[in-house]
Amino acid sequence: MKDYRSNCQKKIYPALCSINFLILWLLILLLFSACGGPKPHVADNPASQRFRDATRLFPIERLSVSHASFLRANQDNLSDLAVLSKNKTELYILINQKKKGFSKKQAGQWTQKNKEEINFFATADLNRDGGDDLVLILGGSKNPKTRILFNNKKSYFYSKEKEGFYPLSPGIEKVIPVDLDGDGDKDLFYFGRNVKTSARKTYQIMFWVNKGDGRFEDLTSLLMPSLPSGIRDASFADYDGDGVVDIFLVYEKGQNRLLLNNGVGKFTDRTASMLPNILDDSMHADWADFDQDGDNDLLVVNRSINKIYRGYPGETNYFLENMGGGNFKKRSHKILPRLPAVKVYLLDGNGNTRPDALILTSKGVYYLQGRGKWEFSDETRRRLPRYRKIDQMTFGDIDQDQFLDLFGWSRQSSWLWLNRFD
């Protein structure tokens, strides 16, 4: 019996030790893999957070702004700012020089020579070279066109002779760069409130797929469904939990819509089966996981809601709670401002890993700080410099502290607010 045990031990134990050793190493590798993933940046003292007015960092006291967007204009990893002037003819770049503030420069020779109005622009790295490019919408509503200006990574933007200039459907007003087909390249999603259709072009949107080098192919008819007119904005996120980006469309009057991605960029309208029937005058929407259940919910802001769809008197803004798989139900919350609103931005402003909401209303900015599952506190007067009326905002990490700062503007003026914890 002893010899048998001895023989068995000599033959079996090395194999068992090898298996146990392999399992141990696999567990260690999994542990390191999990620990190495991206994590939210948590503030040391979230209660001390404030947005502080730092407009003095700009080369002029007040900027006349029609539209603006943070971008990476050069190779220093700092958040620079592209600004379209109020008269829509001048497009310039504000270069971030850290504590020295921002220096103003022209975007390039093309913009200096351009005589057409620039009605809208967006920023994105279209050719994956590390610098953000510009996508412009030019011309009137009857004959709009788009111009792509590529960045030489030294904040100089240029137009390629044979690429980057395309006609658009009449009525196109805005463009959002977003990777809808999951290949890592930013595609272009164009839309407008009243896009004119024809027998040949029957779509309210235009979806251009990036070929990987900044050249695009119009695949609207292949990948997008026909939609009613009235699209005011769009919010892109994975709403049904399958790992690909879906689309929530915001309508100026009527029913908002949900388009689900089949995994390769083809979209199906699932509004009737997955969204509650609500008729309102929506302005904007943004997404976050408000209840920490692993799926993306929505906060929708409106100018008005039809009375029969209100959850309480005066309700103007509401949540859409994701019940799983992209099936939404309306969730009223009385902390939301009972005022017409134009924009909502969701971010972790105070570094407590809970989504906060900045809501731009007819009476000024509201700052609702996230406290947990559907819990918020109104921190407007404590956290913002002043109760100002702002039309739009854009966000970037100006001082590289891993917290988002903001630039906001209205018809009268503009402000830069730094996110501080002191």
ChimeraX attribute file (.defattr): number of C-alpha atoms within 10 A of each C-alpha:
attribute: neighborCount
match mode: 1-to-1
recipient: residues
	/A:1	6
	/A:2	7
	/A:3	8
	/A:4	9
	/A:5	10
	/A:6	10
	/A:7	11
	/A:8	11
	/A:9	13
	/A:10	11
	/A:11	11
	/A:12	10
	/A:13	11
	/A:14	11
	/A:15	12
	/A:16	12
	/A:17	11
	/A:18	11
	/A:19	12
	/A:20	12
	/A:21	12
	/A:22	12
	/A:23	12
	/A:24	12
	/A:25	12
	/A:26	12
	/A:27	12
	/A:28	12
	/A:29	12
	/A:30	12
	/A:31	11
	/A:32	11
	/A:33	10
	/A:34	10
	/A:35	10
	/A:36	9
	/A:37	7
	/A:38	7
	/A:39	8
	/A:40	10
	/A:41	14
	/A:42	14
	/A:43	17
	/A:44	11
	/A:45	12
	/A:46	15
	/A:47	13
	/A:48	13
	/A:49	18
	/A:50	20
	/A:51	21
	/A:52	18
	/A:53	17
	/A:54	15
	/A:55	18
	/A:56	13
	/A:57	17
	/A:58	19
	/A:59	14
	/A:60	11
	/A:61	11
	/A:62	15
	/A:63	19
	/A:64	16
	/A:65	21
	/A:66	22
	/A:67	23
	/A:68	25
	/A:69	19
	/A:70	24
	/A:71	26
	/A:72	26
	/A:73	29
	/A:74	20
	/A:75	12
	/A:76	12
	/A:77	15
	/A:78	20
	/A:79	23
	/A:80	23
	/A:81	24
	/A:82	25
	/A:83	22
	/A:84	22
	/A:85	17
	/A:86	16
	/A:87	12
	/A:88	17
	/A:89	17
	/A:90	19
	/A:91	23
	/A:92	20
	/A:93	25
	/A:94	23
	/A:95	22
	/A:96	24
	/A:97	16
	/A:98	13
	/A:99	9
	/A:100	10
	/A:101	16
	/A:102	19
	/A:103	15
	/A:104	16
	/A:105	14
	/A:106	17
	/A:107	23
	/A:108	18
	/A:109	12
	/A:110	14
	/A:111	19
	/A:112	13
	/A:113	8
	/A:114	12
	/A:115	10
	/A:116	13
	/A:117	15
	/A:118	24
	/A:119	20
	/A:120	18
	/A:121	24
	/A:122	22
	/A:123	24
	/A:124	23
	/A:125	20
	/A:126	29
	/A:127	19
	/A:128	15
	/A:129	12
	/A:130	17
	/A:131	22
	/A:132	25
	/A:133	28
	/A:134	21
	/A:135	24
	/A:136	21
	/A:137	25
	/A:138	21
	/A:139	14
	/A:140	16
	/A:141	18
	/A:142	13
	/A:143	13
	/A:144	18
	/A:145	19
	/A:146	21
	/A:147	19
	/A:148	24
	/A:149	26
	/A:150	23
	/A:151	25
	/A:152	17
	/A:153	17
	/A:154	12
	/A:155	25
	/A:156	19
	/A:157	23
	/A:158	18
	/A:159	18
	/A:160	12
	/A:161	7
	/A:162	6
	/A:163	13
	/A:164	17
	/A:165	16
	/A:166	12
	/A:167	12
	/A:168	22
	/A:169	24
	/A:170	18
	/A:171	20
	/A:172	25
	/A:173	23
	/A:174	20
	/A:175	25
	/A:176	21
	/A:177	19
	/A:178	20
	/A:179	19
	/A:180	28
	/A:181	20
	/A:182	15
	/A:183	14
	/A:184	12
	/A:185	22
	/A:186	24
	/A:187	27
	/A:188	24
	/A:189	19
	/A:190	22
	/A:191	26
	/A:192	22
	/A:193	21
	/A:194	18
	/A:195	25
	/A:196	17
	/A:197	14
	/A:198	9
	/A:199	5
	/A:200	7
	/A:201	14
	/A:202	16
	/A:203	21
	/A:204	26
	/A:205	28
	/A:206	22
	/A:207	24
	/A:208	20
	/A:209	25
	/A:210	24
	/A:211	15
	/A:212	15
	/A:213	12
	/A:214	20
	/A:215	15
	/A:216	18
	/A:217	12
	/A:218	13
	/A:219	14
	/A:220	20
	/A:221	16
	/A:222	11
	/A:223	18
	/A:224	20
	/A:225	16
	/A:226	13
	/A:227	13
	/A:228	14
	/A:229	20
	/A:230	20
	/A:231	24
	/A:232	21
	/A:233	22
	/A:234	22
	/A:235	17
	/A:236	19
	/A:237	22
	/A:238	19
	/A:239	27
	/A:240	19
	/A:241	15
	/A:242	14
	/A:243	12
	/A:244	20
	/A:245	25
	/A:246	26
	/A:247	20
	/A:248	23
	/A:249	22
	/A:250	26
	/A:251	24
	/A:252	21
	/A:253	20
	/A:254	19
	/A:255	21
	/A:256	25
	/A:257	22
	/A:258	26
	/A:259	21
	/A:260	23
	/A:261	24
	/A:262	15
	/A:263	15
	/A:264	13
	/A:265	22
	/A:266	19
	/A:267	20
	/A:268	17
	/A:269	18
	/A:270	14
	/A:271	19
	/A:272	11
	/A:273	12
	/A:274	18
	/A:275	19
	/A:276	17
	/A:277	16
	/A:278	15
	/A:279	19
	/A:280	23
	/A:281	22
	/A:282	29
	/A:283	23
	/A:284	23
	/A:285	26
	/A:286	22
	/A:287	24
	/A:288	21
	/A:289	17
	/A:290	25
	/A:291	17
	/A:292	14
	/A:293	12
	/A:294	12
	/A:295	21
	/A:296	25
	/A:297	26
	/A:298	24
	/A:299	23
	/A:300	23
	/A:301	30
	/A:302	26
	/A:303	20
	/A:304	21
	/A:305	22
	/A:306	13
	/A:307	14
	/A:308	9
	/A:309	14
	/A:310	19
	/A:311	15
	/A:312	13
	/A:313	9
	/A:314	15
	/A:315	22
	/A:316	27
	/A:317	28
	/A:318	23
	/A:319	22
	/A:320	20
	/A:321	22
	/A:322	25
	/A:323	15
	/A:324	15
	/A:325	14
	/A:326	23
	/A:327	19
	/A:328	22
	/A:329	16
	/A:330	20
	/A:331	15
	/A:332	17
	/A:333	16
	/A:334	14
	/A:335	13
	/A:336	22
	/A:337	22
	/A:338	16
	/A:339	19
	/A:340	22
	/A:341	26
	/A:342	20
	/A:343	22
	/A:344	24
	/A:345	21
	/A:346	20
	/A:347	20
	/A:348	19
	/A:349	27
	/A:350	28
	/A:351	22
	/A:352	20
	/A:353	18
	/A:354	22
	/A:355	25
	/A:356	24
	/A:357	22
	/A:358	18
	/A:359	24
	/A:360	25
	/A:361	23
	/A:362	14
	/A:363	14
	/A:364	16
	/A:365	23
	/A:366	24
	/A:367	24
	/A:368	23
	/A:369	24
	/A:370	24
	/A:371	15
	/A:372	14
	/A:373	12
	/A:374	15
	/A:375	14
	/A:376	20
	/A:377	13
	/A:378	16
	/A:379	15
	/A:380	17
	/A:381	12
	/A:382	13
	/A:383	23
	/A:384	19
	/A:385	14
	/A:386	14
	/A:387	14
	/A:388	16
	/A:389	19
	/A:390	24
	/A:391	20
	/A:392	20
	/A:393	21
	/A:394	17
	/A:395	21
	/A:396	21
	/A:397	18
	/A:398	26
	/A:399	18
	/A:400	13
	/A:401	11
	/A:402	15
	/A:403	22
	/A:404	22
	/A:405	22
	/A:406	19
	/A:407	22
	/A:408	20
	/A:409	22
	/A:410	19
	/A:411	13
	/A:412	13
	/A:413	14
	/A:414	19
	/A:415	21
	/A:416	23
	/A:417	20
	/A:418	21
	/A:419	25
	/A:420	19
	/A:421	17
	/A:422	8
